[in-house]
Amino acid sequence: MSANVVVVGAGYAGTGAVKSFEDEVDDGEAELTWISEHDYHLVLHETHRVIRRPEVESKVAIPVDEIKSPATNFIRDRVTDINTDEQTLELQDGEAVDYDYLLVAVGSSTAFFGIDGLEEHSLTMKSLDDAREIHEAVRTAGEEATQSEPAQVVVGGAGLSGIQIAGEIAGYRDDTHAPIDITLIEGLDEIFPGNDPEVQGALRKRLLERDIEILTGDFISEVDDDSVYLGEESMPYDVLVWAGGITGHEPAANSELATDERSNRLHVESNFQTSDDRVFAIGDTALIDQGGDEQAPPTAEAAWTAAEVAGENLVRALRGAPLKSWQHKDKGTAISVGEDAVAHDVIGVPINTFGGVAARTLKKAIAARWIAEISSTKRAISAWSDM
């Protein structure tokens, strides 16, 4: 009797693991079930493009039927509970699903850190619907504003997501000539915190060139209907987008699996096994042990490179073979700021930080390569100009 293998999640981690498992498994060896709330994979690191141009969504949302093999069973539903004793998954709408081996790759949810009013009054950027909502909010605010009283758009969190969101809002403003002021807030002392000062400076320069105000060194302490508070100072806003952190996503956070108390993400060995040896986890869902006190970063690059090994390890597990360990190797960073981009510490490139055509091309190539791997070269070529 073949084993029941289940993958939950259609982000980079889940999608990549499905492709890897399908490549590794023999016919009749296992039945693969893929569960996700959405019937498409979202190229999340390019979804900010939808804020500026909603028509781009057809390029960043790839139907699962283009990705999976016909033998893989896809269920569109939300997993609400993982019962490791019974080896079952409870679904929001459908019947429970049994598993012999499970890979959890449900991503993460936005962390609001208990800041009063933040969750109630901010927009976030985790889905295609979120990108559409940000676009509509910015468009409406711009249409209702005047040159003497421009709309105030505030982006909280100046990590990779916050920078790219601010850049696309600026692109929309410039395309439409809408009266919009944009402010990017970061509680720490510099944007893109924890990274090389050279890349921080390059990003700051491009943000300022796009008339994006940058405020650093003060954390948001409270948000109400019309103001963001930085300590005792207040700042009015018409649109507030929050990109300030991540936390574990249900059902992982509510399971009996070993979870980090602070982030609610699953503790995972370097072979992706959780505290239950029949349950694996990768992507933003997991804190993947990298030795010492290090964990793999919650990035798209880490998710899709881990997914290749995770899919193979699922096959190895059902065969009773030794599992492979995985070590993240950073190949560099590429961040878009509207139509411009900055690349940093790219393997094989002698220049540490660069922008211009080379950085823009690299950013496009990363997205196109991923799309080609999970779908087709034709789709990757079609998406190129919009990335």
N, C-alpha and C positions, 0 to 999 in steps of 0.2 A: 504494500500500500504506500502511495507516495505521500510525502510530508506536506503539511500546510504551512506555507511561508507567507507572512503578511508584512507589507510595507505601508506605513502610515505617513502621509505627507507628500505633497507634490512640488516642494521647493527644490532648490539645487540638490540637497542631500538625498531626499526621497527619490527624485527623478533619476539622478545619477546612479543610485543604488539599484533601482529597477532595471535600468539599461545594463549595468554590470552583471547583475544576477542572471538576466536573460541570456547574456553572452556566455556565462560560465556553466549554467546548469544543463544537464542532459535531458533529452526528451523522456517524459514519464517519471523523472526523478522527484519532482515536486510540483505542487500546484501553487502558483503565485497569485495572491490577491493584493491589489493596490487600492488603498482607501484615501480619499481626500475630500475636503469640503467643496473643492472646485474641480471642474472637469477640464482644467487647463493648467499648464505650468507657466508661472510668471517669471520672466527674466527680471528679477527684482532690482538688480543694480542698474538697470536702464529704465525702470518704470517711472522715475521722476520726469522723463521726457513727456509723459502724458499730461503733466501739469501745464506745460507750455502748449502742446498740440495734442488734443484728445484723440485725433485720428491715428496716432502712433500705437494705440493699444492693440491693434491687430498685428503689430510686429512683435510685441513683447509678451503676448498671451498665446501660448502654443497648445492646441487641443491635445488631450492625452491620447486620443486615437492615432495621432501622428507619431507618438513617442513609443508606446508599448507594443509588444507583439500581440497578435490575435489570441494567443493562448493565455495571456494574462487577464485575469478577471478584475475589472475596475468597478469600485463601488463609490458613488458620490454620496458622502455622508460625513457626519462629524463623530469622532470617537469621544465618548464621554467618560469612559472608565476602562482601566486596564486591570483585570483580575488575574494576577500571576499564579494564584493557587489553582484556579480552574483553567488557566490558559485560554481566556476568552476576552474579547473586546466588546464593550457595550456601545451601541450606536444610538445617536439621537433619534433617528427615524426608522431605521431598519432593524432586522434581527441581529442577535449577537453573532460574532464571528469567532470561530475557534482558530487557534494557531499552535503549531509545533515550535516555530521560530518566528520572532517578531523583530522588526526594525522600526524604531520610533524616530521620525524625522519631521516633527510637527512645527519646527521653527520656534520662534519666541513671540512674546507679546511685549507691548510697550511698558516700560517701568515709569511710574509717576512719582515714586519715592515719597509718597505721603504728602506731597505739596498741596495745600488746601486750594481747591478749585481748579487745579490743572487738568485733571482728567475730564471734568465736566465741560470745560470751556475750550479745549484745544482739539485740533485735528491731528491725526497721526498718519504715518506713511508705511503701511504694512501690506496693502493689497491694491488691486486695480480700482476697486471702489473708492479707496482712500485717495488715490491720485485724481480720480474724477471729482471727488468732493472738494479737494484743495483747489482744483482748476475753477470750479463753479464759484467757490467762495471768493477767490481772488478776482475773477471776472466781475462778479456782482459788486464787490467793494470798489473796484476801479470804475465801474459805470456810474456808481452813485457818488463818487468823489469829484472834486473840482481841482483846478490848478492851485487855487489859493488854500484849499483844504484837502490835500491828497490823502488817499487811503493809507492806513498804517498796517503793514504786514510784518509780523514778528515771527522769526524762526528760532526756537529754543533748542540749543545743542549744536555745537559746531564740529561734530565728528564728520565722517564721510557722508552720511545721509543728509545731515543738516546743511552742509556746504552745497551739495548737489541740488537739494530742494531750493535753497536760496538762489542758486544760479539759474534755475529754470523759471522761477517767478520773475527774476530780472529779465530773462529773455522774453517772457510773455509781456511784461510791461513795455519793453522796447519795441516789440512787434506791433503792439496795439496803441502805443503812445498814451497809455493810461496813466493818470496821475496817482502813482503808487510810491510810497517810501518803504524801503525794506531794511529791517534791522535783524542782524544775526547775533544771538546772545550765547555766550559760553561762560559757565561758572568758574572754570579754571582760568589760568592766566594767559593761555594762548589757544588759538583755534587748532583743530586736529591734534588734540592733547596727546602727549606721550610720544610724539614723533619727532623726527629730525628737524631742528630749527630751520634748515634750508628749505624743506618742503613746506613747512608752516609759513615761511615768508613768501614763497612763491604763490601759495594759495591766497594769503592775505592780499597780496598785490593785485591779483585778478579779481577778487571780490570787491576791493575798493574801486578798481577801474570800472566796475559795473554799478557804481553808486549804491553799494550795499554797505550800510553802516555796521561796524563790528564793535560789540561791547563785550569785554572779557573781565574776569576777576570778581564777578558778583553773581551768586546763584539766585534763581527765581525763588522767592519765599512764599508767594501767594498769587492767585489769579482770581479776578472777579469778572463780571459781565463785560467790562470795557477797559480794564487796566491789568497790566502785569507789574508786580511789585518786586523790585530788586532791593532787598533790605527795606529801608524806609522810603526809598524813592519809588515813584510810580511812573509807568509808561502806558499811554493809551494805545489800544490796538483795535483794528477792525477784523483782522484774521490772525489767529495764533496757530502755528504749526509746531508740534513738539516732537523732537527727534533726539531726546536726551538720554536714552538708555533702554536696555532690554531686560526681561525677566522670563522665567520659565512659563511655558504654555500648558494649559490643560490639554490632555489628561495627565501629562507627565508629572506636573506639579502635585497632583492629587493622588498619585499611585503609591503603592507600598515600596517602590524602588528607592534606593538611596539617592537623596536629593540634597543639593547645597541649600542650607537654610537661608542664605542671603539672596541668592539669585533664583532659587526654585528650579535650577537646571540639574539634569541627572548627572551623577558621577559615573564616569565611564573609563574603562581601561584603554590602553593604546590599541587594543584589538577590537574596541567598540562594545565590549560586553559591559552590561550594567551589573548591579548587585544580584541579578537573576541571570544565570548563564544561558537562558533561552531568549533573553531580551537584549537587543542591541540598540544603540542610539548614536546618532551623528548630527552634525549641523548645529544650529543655535540651541537646539534642545539639550545639548550635552556639554559637559565640561570634560574634554578628552585629555586624559593624563599624557603629558609629554616629558615626564621625568622631573624630579625635584618638586618645586611648587608651580611649575609651568603647565598651562593648558593651551590647547589650540585656540587661535583667535576665532571669533564668530564672524567670519568673512565668507563671501561667495567662493573665493578661491580655495579656502580650506574645506568648505563643504563639498565641492565637486571633486577635489582630489581624494578626500576621505571616502567619498561614495564609491569610487572604483574598487577600493580595497574592501569596504564594507559589504558590497554585493558579493565579492568573491568569498568573504568570510562566512556569509550565510550558507553558501554552497558547501564550504569546508565543514561547517558545523553539522549540517544534516548528513554529511558523509563520515563524521567522526574524525576528521583530519585536523592537524594542528592549525591554529588560527594565525594569521599574519598580524604583526604589529605595524602601526602606521606612525610616521613622524612628519609633521608639517614642515615644509620647506618653503619659506617665503620667496616668491618669484618677483616681488616688486608690487608697486601700487600705482594705479591710474585713476585719477579723480577728475570728473568733468565740472567745469564752472560755466554753465551755459554752453555756448558753442566752443569754448576753449577747454583745455585740459592740462593737467600737470601729472607727470609721471615721475616716480622716485624709486631708486634702488632696484632697477630692473636688471635681472640676470642677463649678462652678456653685453650690457651697454656701458661704455666707459664713463659716461656723464652721469653723475649721481642724481641730479634733478633737472628735468627739462620740460618744456612746454611746446607750443606751436603745433605745426603739422605732424611732427613725429609723435607727440603725445596724443593728439586727437586720433591719429591712425591706429596707434596701439590700443587705445580705449575701444575703438570700433572692432578691431581684430579680436579682442578678448570676447566681446559679446558674440561676434559672428562665429568664432570657433565653437563656443558652447552651443549655439543654436544648430550649427551643422552636426555636432556630435549627437544631439538628442533628437533631431528632426531630419533636416536635409540641407545640402549645400544650396539648393534653390531658395529655400526660405532664408538662409543666412545672407545670400546675395540681395534678396528683396529687402531685408531689414537694414542693410549696411548704411544707407544714406540717412536713416532716422536715428542711428545710435550716436 
